[in-house]
Amino acid sequence: MTARAFHKEVQRFAFAAVLFLIAAMPAAAAEFEVAFKSCPDQSEDTGKSEIRNCAIASGKVRGGRLALRMTGEIAPGDPERLAKAIAANAEAGGSWGSLGEGNFITLMLSGEAGDFDAGIALGRFLQDGWIHTRIVRGARCTGACALAFMGGRAMWGRLTRPAVERRLEAGGVLAFASPLAGLDPAQAAPVVARLRALVAYAEHAAIAPAILKKIAALESADRFTIDTVFRAKIANIGVEGVQPPAKMEDRNYIDACYAQGDWNYGVFGAYDEPPKLDTTGPDMPDAQVFRRGSGFVVVTVVTSFGNLDYWCAIATGQSGKVTIRRSDVKAWLSKYEGRNSLLAGNAAEDVMLQPDEIHYSKASAGLHDLPATYGLRLLAHPPATRLDAIADPAFKWNPLFYPQD
């Protein structure tokens, strides 16, 4: 063998050895760093405090706010690494909050790769630990990261029910990948096990059936992105940092009221995309702005051939509260009595509206009112509106303030 041939052989051997070592190395785990830690005098949820970040301080948060930033690929062991990061920066005790121990903790996620099972494990950790999740503007969270994001959850007080607490800032990217990526479709057992794990996690993390169906049907190279008003609402994801419509017209209020009922989703079936709405019917249109008052509008909606009807009261002003007497609402809607459920199941108390709030009649599906920050501001846009098209470049998240759902 010549010296040149020997040199080439050594090169080939070295290259093969490098490939072997790379394949044998475990995937790089996600990293967790403190992005925000409230100072001792900022532990209360005022919402208007000047933001001072004590992230570099050595003390631990007690009854305060802690935001951790996750970057990198999700890998086995990440829940334990996150737990250590939390323990190093937050003490137990105090009022109810994240982990049931008094601290409101948010994980700000980003990452475009990672292990499927590890993503679910991290999501379960977040769900069980009452940890909020957020994708900030400009960040990308795809694949395993998206699954983990869906585990965000909150408990706002002793008497309130647990609620999902996962927020996407307009301009951030949330995209799901195929759960079967990397598996041999000819091997039935691993495929079935993977899908069962996904379904079990979807139930645990309150992932809507329509969203689960989309994820499960993805091909290896496909992505399902939460990129419209419609997709965000049926996925039960709070969207922040959006600009309201330039001018509020009847169509906007109708869109908002339909959205509050998920465009029939959860009542008479799920839509893959927004249904087309008929607002021109001669007897009773599918939806109309039925009444205008000082600082509010009332919208009526027909959701099915079964006459399952409801109404919304929506504040139109930007400041102050609006009170609508329940007796007035019943008088206005009396023309529909006997043919629908507009008056059924409504409480006797008056309607109290905050600015930009959507009050739902609760007659049809028992849905809750939506607060302004991710109610009317978002849902007044047509359901097919892209989130990045309505992103507010001036939006800045205040980690000290959490609107209670």
C-alpha positions as a LaTeX table, in Angstrom:
\begin{tabular}{lrrr}
\hline
Residue & $x$ (\AA) & $y$ (\AA) & $z$ (\AA) \\
\hline
Met1 & 0.00 & 0.00 & 0.00 \\
Thr2 & 1.37 & 3.39 & $-0.96$ \\
Ala3 & 1.71 & 6.18 & 1.58 \\
Arg4 & $-1.07$ & 8.10 & $-0.17$ \\
Ala5 & $-3.45$ & 5.10 & $-0.10$ \\
Phe6 & $-2.59$ & 4.48 & 3.55 \\
His7 & $-3.35$ & 8.13 & 4.37 \\
Lys8 & $-6.77$ & 7.87 & 2.68 \\
Glu9 & $-7.54$ & 4.67 & 4.60 \\
Val10 & $-6.72$ & 6.42 & 7.87 \\
Gln11 & $-9.00$ & 9.28 & 6.91 \\
Arg12 & $-11.87$ & 6.89 & 6.14 \\
Phe13 & $-11.38$ & 5.12 & 9.46 \\
Ala14 & $-11.30$ & 8.40 & 11.39 \\
Phe15 & $-14.46$ & 9.66 & 9.66 \\
Ala16 & $-16.29$ & 6.40 & 10.43 \\
Ala17 & $-15.19$ & 6.61 & 14.06 \\
Val18 & $-16.55$ & 10.16 & 14.35 \\
Leu19 & $-19.90$ & 9.10 & 12.92 \\
Phe20 & $-20.03$ & 6.20 & 15.38 \\
Leu21 & $-19.32$ & 8.48 & 18.33 \\
Ile22 & $-21.96$ & 10.98 & 17.21 \\
Ala23 & $-24.56$ & 8.24 & 16.86 \\
Ala24 & $-23.67$ & 6.84 & 20.26 \\
Met25 & $-23.90$ & 10.17 & 22.07 \\
Pro26 & $-27.27$ & 11.00 & 23.66 \\
Ala27 & $-29.19$ & 13.98 & 22.33 \\
Ala28 & $-28.27$ & 17.26 & 23.98 \\
Ala29 & $-30.71$ & 17.96 & 26.78 \\
Ala30 & $-32.72$ & 21.14 & 27.04 \\
Glu31 & $-31.25$ & 23.98 & 29.06 \\
Phe32 & $-33.18$ & 26.03 & 31.61 \\
Glu33 & $-32.16$ & 29.55 & 32.63 \\
Val34 & $-33.86$ & 32.18 & 34.75 \\
Ala35 & $-35.46$ & 34.88 & 32.60 \\
Phe36 & $-37.40$ & 36.64 & 35.35 \\
Lys37 & $-37.54$ & 36.38 & 39.13 \\
Ser38 & $-39.65$ & 38.78 & 41.14 \\
Cys39 & $-38.06$ & 40.78 & 43.91 \\
Pro40 & $-39.29$ & 40.36 & 47.48 \\
Asp41 & $-41.36$ & 43.58 & 47.33 \\
Gln42 & $-43.04$ & 42.48 & 44.08 \\
Ser43 & $-44.58$ & 39.25 & 45.27 \\
Glu44 & $-48.14$ & 40.54 & 45.13 \\
Asp45 & $-50.04$ & 40.43 & 41.82 \\
Thr46 & $-50.63$ & 44.15 & 41.26 \\
Gly47 & $-50.36$ & 44.07 & 37.49 \\
Lys48 & $-49.18$ & 47.68 & 37.47 \\
Ser49 & $-45.90$ & 47.44 & 39.34 \\
Glu50 & $-42.75$ & 48.69 & 37.70 \\
Ile51 & $-41.00$ & 45.58 & 36.50 \\
Arg52 & $-37.72$ & 44.93 & 38.30 \\
Asn53 & $-36.05$ & 41.66 & 37.49 \\
Cys54 & $-34.08$ & 40.06 & 40.32 \\
Ala55 & $-33.02$ & 37.09 & 38.22 \\
Ile56 & $-29.36$ & 37.52 & 39.08 \\
Ala57 & $-30.03$ & 37.68 & 42.82 \\
Ser58 & $-29.19$ & 34.59 & 44.85 \\
Gly59 & $-32.38$ & 34.59 & 46.93 \\
Lys60 & $-35.34$ & 32.32 & 46.25 \\
Val61 & $-38.81$ & 33.48 & 45.28 \\
Arg62 & $-41.50$ & 32.91 & 47.90 \\
Gly63 & $-45.08$ & 33.64 & 46.87 \\
Gly64 & $-43.80$ & 35.46 & 43.78 \\
Arg65 & $-43.13$ & 35.04 & 40.06 \\
Leu66 & $-40.49$ & 32.95 & 38.36 \\
Ala67 & $-40.02$ & 32.61 & 34.60 \\
Leu68 & $-37.56$ & 30.10 & 33.18 \\
Arg69 & $-36.43$ & 30.02 & 29.55 \\
Met70 & $-36.01$ & 26.61 & 27.90 \\
Thr71 & $-33.77$ & 26.20 & 24.86 \\
Gly72 & $-32.38$ & 23.20 & 23.02 \\
Glu73 & $-33.61$ & 19.71 & 22.27 \\
Ile74 & $-35.96$ & 17.99 & 24.70 \\
Ala75 & $-34.38$ & 14.79 & 26.01 \\
Pro76 & $-35.05$ & 12.17 & 28.71 \\
Gly77 & $-34.35$ & 13.58 & 32.16 \\
Asp78 & $-35.52$ & 17.11 & 31.36 \\
Pro79 & $-38.30$ & 17.07 & 34.01 \\
Glu80 & $-35.67$ & 16.35 & 36.65 \\
Arg81 & $-33.41$ & 19.10 & 35.32 \\
Leu82 & $-36.32$ & 21.56 & 35.34 \\
Ala83 & $-37.24$ & 20.55 & 38.89 \\
Lys84 & $-33.68$ & 21.32 & 40.01 \\
Ala85 & $-33.80$ & 24.73 & 38.30 \\
Ile86 & $-37.09$ & 25.53 & 40.07 \\
Ala87 & $-35.83$ & 24.34 & 43.46 \\
Ala88 & $-32.72$ & 26.51 & 43.09 \\
Asn89 & $-34.80$ & 29.66 & 42.57 \\
Ala90 & $-38.13$ & 29.21 & 44.38 \\
Glu91 & $-39.09$ & 28.24 & 47.91 \\
Ala92 & $-42.17$ & 26.28 & 48.94 \\
Gly93 & $-44.94$ & 27.76 & 51.06 \\
Gly94 & $-47.25$ & 30.74 & 50.85 \\
Ser95 & $-50.46$ & 31.19 & 48.89 \\
Trp96 & $-51.80$ & 28.79 & 46.29 \\
Gly97 & $-49.95$ & 28.86 & 43.01 \\
Ser98 & $-47.64$ & 26.81 & 40.87 \\
Leu99 & $-46.78$ & 23.42 & 42.42 \\
Gly100 & $-49.50$ & 24.19 & 44.99 \\
Glu101 & $-46.82$ & 26.01 & 46.95 \\
Gly102 & $-47.41$ & 29.70 & 46.35 \\
Asn103 & $-45.18$ & 30.55 & 43.39 \\
Phe104 & $-46.45$ & 31.32 & 39.89 \\
Ile105 & $-43.93$ & 29.70 & 37.58 \\
Thr106 & $-43.82$ & 30.08 & 33.80 \\
Leu107 & $-41.74$ & 28.05 & 31.36 \\
Met108 & $-40.92$ & 29.98 & 28.19 \\
Leu109 & $-40.34$ & 27.30 & 25.56 \\
Ser110 & $-38.38$ & 27.20 & 22.32 \\
Gly111 & $-36.84$ & 24.36 & 20.39 \\
Glu112 & $-37.22$ & 22.59 & 17.04 \\
Ala113 & $-36.18$ & 19.04 & 17.83 \\
Gly114 & $-36.31$ & 16.51 & 20.59 \\
Asp115 & $-37.51$ & 13.12 & 21.73 \\
Phe116 & $-41.25$ & 12.40 & 21.45 \\
Asp117 & $-41.54$ & 10.50 & 24.74 \\
Ala118 & $-39.41$ & 13.08 & 26.53 \\
Gly119 & $-41.69$ & 15.85 & 25.25 \\
Ile120 & $-44.71$ & 14.08 & 26.73 \\
Ala121 & $-42.85$ & 13.44 & 29.99 \\
Leu122 & $-42.00$ & 17.13 & 30.27 \\
Gly123 & $-45.59$ & 18.11 & 29.45 \\
Arg124 & $-46.91$ & 15.81 & 32.18 \\
Phe125 & $-44.46$ & 17.34 & 34.64 \\
Leu126 & $-45.72$ & 20.83 & 33.76 \\
Gln127 & $-49.36$ & 19.73 & 34.01 \\
Asp128 & $-48.90$ & 18.01 & 37.37 \\
Gly129 & $-46.79$ & 20.87 & 38.74 \\
Trp130 & $-49.19$ & 23.75 & 37.87 \\
Ile131 & $-46.56$ & 25.38 & 35.66 \\
His132 & $-47.65$ & 27.93 & 33.06 \\
Thr133 & $-46.25$ & 27.74 & 29.53 \\
Arg134 & $-45.53$ & 30.53 & 27.06 \\
Ile135 & $-44.05$ & 30.95 & 23.57 \\
Val136 & $-42.80$ & 34.50 & 23.15 \\
Arg137 & $-42.84$ & 36.51 & 19.95 \\
Gly138 & $-40.01$ & 35.37 & 17.67 \\
Ala139 & $-39.55$ & 31.98 & 19.36 \\
Arg140 & $-40.17$ & 28.67 & 17.59 \\
Cys141 & $-41.54$ & 25.65 & 19.46 \\
Thr142 & $-42.07$ & 22.61 & 17.25 \\
Gly143 & $-42.30$ & 18.84 & 17.55 \\
Ala144 & $-41.59$ & 17.59 & 21.07 \\
Cys145 & $-41.50$ & 21.20 & 22.29 \\
Ala146 & $-45.09$ & 21.73 & 21.10 \\
Leu147 & $-46.26$ & 18.66 & 23.01 \\
Ala148 & $-44.57$ & 19.87 & 26.18 \\
Phe149 & $-46.10$ & 23.34 & 25.75 \\
Met150 & $-49.59$ & 21.86 & 25.86 \\
Gly151 & $-48.98$ & 20.73 & 29.44 \\
Gly152 & $-49.27$ & 24.26 & 30.86 \\
Arg153 & $-51.76$ & 24.50 & 33.74 \\
Ala154 & $-52.79$ & 26.86 & 36.54 \\
Met155 & $-54.78$ & 26.89 & 39.76 \\
Trp156 & $-55.93$ & 30.40 & 40.56 \\
Gly157 & $-57.26$ & 29.81 & 44.06 \\
Arg158 & $-58.58$ & 27.31 & 46.56 \\
Leu159 & $-62.12$ & 27.36 & 45.19 \\
Thr160 & $-61.42$ & 27.60 & 41.47 \\
Arg161 & $-61.10$ & 24.68 & 39.11 \\
Pro162 & $-57.76$ & 23.80 & 37.50 \\
Ala163 & $-57.42$ & 25.42 & 34.07 \\
Val164 & $-55.02$ & 25.12 & 31.18 \\
Glu165 & $-52.56$ & 28.00 & 31.16 \\
Arg166 & $-50.66$ & 27.96 & 27.88 \\
Arg167 & $-50.08$ & 31.20 & 26.02 \\
Leu168 & $-48.77$ & 31.98 & 22.58 \\
Glu169 & $-47.66$ & 35.48 & 21.73 \\
Ala170 & $-48.62$ & 36.51 & 18.19 \\
Gly171 & $-45.43$ & 36.28 & 16.18 \\
Gly172 & $-44.28$ & 33.11 & 17.95 \\
Val173 & $-44.45$ & 29.73 & 16.22 \\
Leu174 & $-46.19$ & 26.65 & 17.63 \\
Ala175 & $-46.12$ & 23.64 & 15.29 \\
Phe176 & $-46.79$ & 19.95 & 15.86 \\
Ala177 & $-44.89$ & 17.19 & 14.08 \\
Ser178 & $-45.91$ & 13.65 & 13.22 \\
Pro179 & $-45.89$ & 11.40 & 16.30 \\
Leu180 & $-44.72$ & 8.55 & 14.06 \\
Ala181 & $-41.62$ & 10.29 & 12.72 \\
Gly182 & $-38.63$ & 7.99 & 12.93 \\
Leu183 & $-40.71$ & 4.82 & 13.27 \\
Asp184 & $-40.95$ & 2.04 & 10.71 \\
Pro185 & $-44.63$ & 1.98 & 9.63 \\
Ala186 & $-44.27$ & $-1.75$ & 8.92 \\
Gln187 & $-43.62$ & $-2.38$ & 12.61 \\
Ala188 & $-47.11$ & $-2.28$ & 14.11 \\
Ala189 & $-46.26$ & $-2.56$ & 17.81 \\
Pro190 & $-44.15$ & 0.65 & 18.11 \\
Val191 & $-46.67$ & 2.59 & 16.02 \\
Val192 & $-49.62$ & 1.50 & 18.18 \\
Ala193 & $-47.66$ & 2.22 & 21.38 \\
Arg194 & $-46.76$ & 5.72 & 20.16 \\
Leu195 & $-50.36$ & 6.57 & 19.24 \\
Arg196 & $-51.64$ & 5.24 & 22.55 \\
Ala197 & $-49.13$ & 7.40 & 24.40 \\
Leu198 & $-50.30$ & 10.44 & 22.41 \\
Val199 & $-53.98$ & 9.79 & 23.13 \\
Ala200 & $-53.33$ & 9.26 & 26.85 \\
Tyr201 & $-51.34$ & 12.49 & 27.02 \\
Ala202 & $-54.01$ & 14.40 & 25.11 \\
Glu203 & $-56.54$ & 13.42 & 27.77 \\
His204 & $-54.14$ & 14.36 & 30.56 \\
Ala205 & $-53.28$ & 17.75 & 29.06 \\
Ala206 & $-56.76$ & 18.64 & 27.74 \\
Ile207 & $-55.79$ & 18.62 & 24.06 \\
Ala208 & $-59.02$ & 19.02 & 22.08 \\
Pro209 & $-60.09$ & 16.04 & 19.91 \\
Ala210 & $-59.99$ & 18.17 & 16.76 \\
Ile211 & $-56.35$ & 19.07 & 17.45 \\
Leu212 & $-55.43$ & 15.51 & 18.40 \\
Lys213 & $-56.92$ & 14.27 & 15.13 \\
Lys214 & $-54.80$ & 16.72 & 13.16 \\
Ile215 & $-51.60$ & 15.71 & 14.96 \\
Ala216 & $-52.20$ & 11.98 & 14.62 \\
Ala217 & $-52.82$ & 12.28 & 10.86 \\
Leu218 & $-49.55$ & 14.10 & 10.09 \\
Glu219 & $-47.12$ & 12.53 & 7.65 \\
Ser220 & $-43.44$ & 12.33 & 8.60 \\
Ala221 & $-42.44$ & 15.61 & 6.97 \\
Asp222 & $-45.65$ & 17.53 & 7.73 \\
Arg223 & $-46.29$ & 20.19 & 10.37 \\
Phe224 & $-49.56$ & 21.38 & 11.90 \\
Thr225 & $-49.15$ & 24.99 & 12.96 \\
Ile226 & $-51.38$ & 26.96 & 15.30 \\
Asp227 & $-51.32$ & 30.04 & 13.10 \\
Thr228 & $-54.92$ & 31.34 & 12.90 \\
Val229 & $-57.55$ & 32.68 & 15.27 \\
Phe230 & $-59.65$ & 29.57 & 14.63 \\
Arg231 & $-56.91$ & 27.07 & 15.40 \\
Ala232 & $-55.82$ & 28.87 & 18.56 \\
Lys233 & $-59.37$ & 28.98 & 19.92 \\
Ile234 & $-60.26$ & 25.32 & 19.35 \\
Ala235 & $-56.85$ & 24.34 & 20.76 \\
Asn236 & $-57.70$ & 26.33 & 23.91 \\
Ile237 & $-54.54$ & 28.40 & 23.68 \\
Gly238 & $-54.48$ & 31.95 & 24.94 \\
Val239 & $-53.06$ & 34.35 & 22.38 \\
Glu240 & $-51.53$ & 37.63 & 23.53 \\
Gly241 & $-49.91$ & 40.55 & 21.78 \\
Val242 & $-52.58$ & 41.04 & 19.10 \\
Gln243 & $-53.97$ & 44.24 & 17.67 \\
Pro244 & $-57.78$ & 44.63 & 17.63 \\
Pro245 & $-59.59$ & 45.30 & 14.34 \\
Ala246 & $-59.08$ & 48.85 & 13.13 \\
Lys247 & $-62.86$ & 49.39 & 13.21 \\
Met248 & $-65.42$ & 47.30 & 15.06 \\
Glu249 & $-68.46$ & 46.52 & 12.91 \\
Asp250 & $-71.36$ & 44.07 & 13.24 \\
Arg251 & $-69.36$ & 41.35 & 11.51 \\
Asn252 & $-66.63$ & 41.59 & 14.16 \\
Tyr253 & $-69.05$ & 41.23 & 17.07 \\
Ile254 & $-70.72$ & 38.27 & 15.35 \\
Asp255 & $-67.37$ & 36.59 & 14.75 \\
Ala256 & $-66.51$ & 37.05 & 18.43 \\
Cys257 & $-69.78$ & 35.54 & 19.63 \\
Tyr258 & $-69.50$ & 32.55 & 17.30 \\
Ala259 & $-65.91$ & 32.03 & 18.40 \\
Gln260 & $-66.96$ & 31.93 & 22.04 \\
Gly261 & $-68.99$ & 28.82 & 21.16 \\
Asp262 & $-66.09$ & 27.42 & 19.13 \\
Trp263 & $-68.15$ & 27.71 & 15.93 \\
Asn264 & $-70.24$ & 24.72 & 17.13 \\
Tyr265 & $-67.14$ & 22.82 & 18.18 \\
Gly266 & $-67.98$ & 20.73 & 21.23 \\
Val267 & $-71.73$ & 21.16 & 20.63 \\
Phe268 & $-72.62$ & 19.46 & 17.34 \\
Gly269 & $-69.27$ & 18.32 & 16.01 \\
Ala270 & $-65.83$ & 19.63 & 15.19 \\
Tyr271 & $-64.77$ & 21.60 & 12.14 \\
Asp272 & $-61.37$ & 21.15 & 10.55 \\
Glu273 & $-61.52$ & 24.77 & 9.44 \\
Pro274 & $-63.95$ & 27.63 & 10.16 \\
Pro275 & $-67.50$ & 26.92 & 8.94 \\
Lys276 & $-69.23$ & 29.34 & 6.63 \\
Leu277 & $-71.87$ & 31.34 & 8.49 \\
Asp278 & $-75.23$ & 32.37 & 7.08 \\
Thr279 & $-76.27$ & 35.81 & 8.29 \\
Thr280 & $-79.04$ & 36.39 & 5.74 \\
Gly281 & $-81.80$ & 33.93 & 6.70 \\
Pro282 & $-85.35$ & 35.41 & 6.35 \\
Asp283 & $-86.79$ & 34.06 & 9.63 \\
Met284 & $-83.89$ & 34.45 & 11.99 \\
Pro285 & $-80.38$ & 34.91 & 10.64 \\
Asp286 & $-77.68$ & 32.66 & 11.97 \\
Ala287 & $-76.32$ & 35.68 & 13.82 \\
Gln288 & $-77.08$ & 39.35 & 14.20 \\
Val289 & $-76.31$ & 42.33 & 16.38 \\
Phe290 & $-79.70$ & 42.37 & 18.04 \\
Arg291 & $-79.40$ & 45.33 & 20.39 \\
Arg292 & $-77.11$ & 48.30 & 20.86 \\
Gly293 & $-76.83$ & 50.13 & 24.15 \\
Ser294 & $-74.56$ & 52.56 & 25.93 \\
Gly295 & $-71.19$ & 50.80 & 25.90 \\
Phe296 & $-72.41$ & 47.37 & 24.78 \\
Val297 & $-74.00$ & 45.27 & 22.04 \\
Val298 & $-76.08$ & 42.08 & 22.27 \\
Val299 & $-75.52$ & 39.40 & 19.61 \\
Thr300 & $-77.86$ & 36.45 & 19.00 \\
Val301 & $-76.64$ & 33.22 & 17.41 \\
Val302 & $-78.30$ & 30.07 & 16.07 \\
Thr303 & $-75.91$ & 27.11 & 16.21 \\
Ser304 & $-77.96$ & 24.25 & 14.75 \\
Phe305 & $-81.15$ & 22.97 & 13.19 \\
Gly306 & $-82.08$ & 21.88 & 16.71 \\
Asn307 & $-82.71$ & 25.51 & 17.66 \\
Leu308 & $-79.84$ & 25.57 & 20.14 \\
Asp309 & $-79.53$ & 29.33 & 20.29 \\
Tyr310 & $-77.56$ & 31.64 & 22.55 \\
Trp311 & $-76.54$ & 35.24 & 22.94 \\
Cys312 & $-73.50$ & 37.32 & 23.82 \\
Ala313 & $-73.22$ & 40.68 & 25.50 \\
Ile314 & $-70.05$ & 42.49 & 24.48 \\
Ala315 & $-68.58$ & 45.68 & 25.88 \\
Thr316 & $-67.71$ & 48.26 & 23.24 \\
Gly317 & $-65.82$ & 50.78 & 25.36 \\
Gln318 & $-62.22$ & 50.78 & 26.46 \\
Ser319 & $-62.66$ & 51.97 & 30.04 \\
Gly320 & $-65.06$ & 51.43 & 32.90 \\
Lys321 & $-67.57$ & 48.68 & 33.62 \\
Val322 & $-70.94$ & 48.23 & 31.93 \\
Thr323 & $-73.99$ & 46.82 & 33.72 \\
Ile324 & $-76.90$ & 45.31 & 31.78 \\
Arg325 & $-80.03$ & 44.42 & 33.73 \\
Arg326 & $-81.06$ & 40.82 & 33.25 \\
Ser327 & $-84.72$ & 41.84 & 33.06 \\
Asp328 & $-83.85$ & 44.03 & 30.06 \\
Val329 & $-82.10$ & 41.15 & 28.31 \\
Lys330 & $-85.10$ & 38.87 & 28.81 \\
Ala331 & $-87.45$ & 41.54 & 27.49 \\
Trp332 & $-85.33$ & 42.09 & 24.40 \\
Leu333 & $-85.18$ & 38.36 & 23.64 \\
Ser334 & $-88.81$ & 37.56 & 24.45 \\
Lys335 & $-89.72$ & 37.45 & 20.75 \\
Tyr336 & $-87.70$ & 34.23 & 20.46 \\
Glu337 & $-89.23$ & 32.51 & 23.51 \\
Gly338 & $-90.73$ & 29.08 & 22.82 \\
Arg339 & $-88.56$ & 28.19 & 19.84 \\
Asn340 & $-85.05$ & 28.21 & 21.27 \\
Ser341 & $-82.90$ & 28.20 & 24.37 \\
Leu342 & $-81.98$ & 31.87 & 24.43 \\
Leu343 & $-83.75$ & 32.39 & 27.75 \\
Ala344 & $-83.06$ & 28.96 & 29.25 \\
Gly345 & $-80.51$ & 28.36 & 31.95 \\
Asn346 & $-79.66$ & 32.00 & 32.54 \\
Ala347 & $-79.02$ & 33.20 & 36.09 \\
Ala348 & $-81.02$ & 36.00 & 37.63 \\
Glu349 & $-78.10$ & 38.36 & 38.20 \\
Asp350 & $-77.28$ & 41.32 & 36.00 \\
Val351 & $-74.52$ & 41.17 & 33.38 \\
Met352 & $-71.34$ & 42.95 & 34.49 \\
Leu353 & $-68.97$ & 43.65 & 31.59 \\
Gln354 & $-65.32$ & 44.65 & 31.69 \\
Pro355 & $-63.83$ & 46.54 & 28.71 \\
Asp356 & $-63.56$ & 44.28 & 25.66 \\
Glu357 & $-65.15$ & 41.36 & 27.53 \\
Ile358 & $-67.38$ & 38.75 & 25.88 \\
His359 & $-70.23$ & 37.59 & 28.12 \\
Tyr360 & $-71.66$ & 34.26 & 27.00 \\
Ser361 & $-75.28$ & 33.36 & 27.80 \\
Lys362 & $-74.24$ & 29.92 & 29.10 \\
Ala363 & $-77.57$ & 28.56 & 27.87 \\
Ser364 & $-76.09$ & 26.14 & 25.37 \\
Ala365 & $-72.72$ & 24.79 & 26.47 \\
Gly366 & $-71.93$ & 26.30 & 29.87 \\
Leu367 & $-68.90$ & 28.18 & 28.57 \\
His368 & $-67.22$ & 30.85 & 30.64 \\
Asp369 & $-66.89$ & 34.53 & 29.90 \\
Leu370 & $-63.64$ & 35.50 & 28.22 \\
Pro371 & $-61.44$ & 38.23 & 29.74 \\
Ala372 & $-60.40$ & 41.12 & 27.56 \\
Thr373 & $-56.76$ & 40.20 & 27.07 \\
Tyr374 & $-57.58$ & 37.14 & 25.09 \\
Gly375 & $-61.21$ & 37.62 & 24.39 \\
Leu376 & $-62.62$ & 40.26 & 22.07 \\
Arg377 & $-59.22$ & 41.65 & 21.03 \\
Leu378 & $-58.45$ & 38.31 & 19.38 \\
Leu379 & $-61.84$ & 36.81 & 18.52 \\
Ala380 & $-63.30$ & 39.88 & 16.82 \\
His381 & $-61.04$ & 39.04 & 13.89 \\
Pro382 & $-62.39$ & 36.60 & 11.27 \\
Pro383 & $-61.51$ & 33.03 & 12.29 \\
Ala384 & $-59.16$ & 32.48 & 9.34 \\
Thr385 & $-57.02$ & 35.52 & 10.28 \\
Arg386 & $-53.34$ & 34.67 & 10.65 \\
Leu387 & $-51.90$ & 35.46 & 14.06 \\
Asp388 & $-48.69$ & 36.93 & 12.68 \\
Ala389 & $-50.75$ & 39.39 & 10.61 \\
Ile390 & $-52.30$ & 40.94 & 13.73 \\
Ala391 & $-49.24$ & 40.84 & 16.00 \\
Asp392 & $-48.71$ & 43.98 & 18.06 \\
Pro393 & $-45.01$ & 44.91 & 17.83 \\
Ala394 & $-45.33$ & 47.04 & 20.96 \\
Phe395 & $-46.56$ & 44.17 & 23.15 \\
Lys396 & $-44.40$ & 43.31 & 26.15 \\
Trp397 & $-45.35$ & 40.60 & 28.60 \\
Asn398 & $-45.42$ & 41.62 & 32.25 \\
Pro399 & $-44.45$ & 38.49 & 34.24 \\
Leu400 & $-45.99$ & 40.02 & 37.37 \\
Phe401 & $-49.51$ & 40.00 & 35.98 \\
Tyr402 & $-51.69$ & 37.02 & 35.14 \\
Pro403 & $-55.34$ & 37.60 & 34.16 \\
Gln404 & $-57.37$ & 34.95 & 35.93 \\
Asp405 & $-59.32$ & 32.72 & 33.56 \\
\hline
\end{tabular}
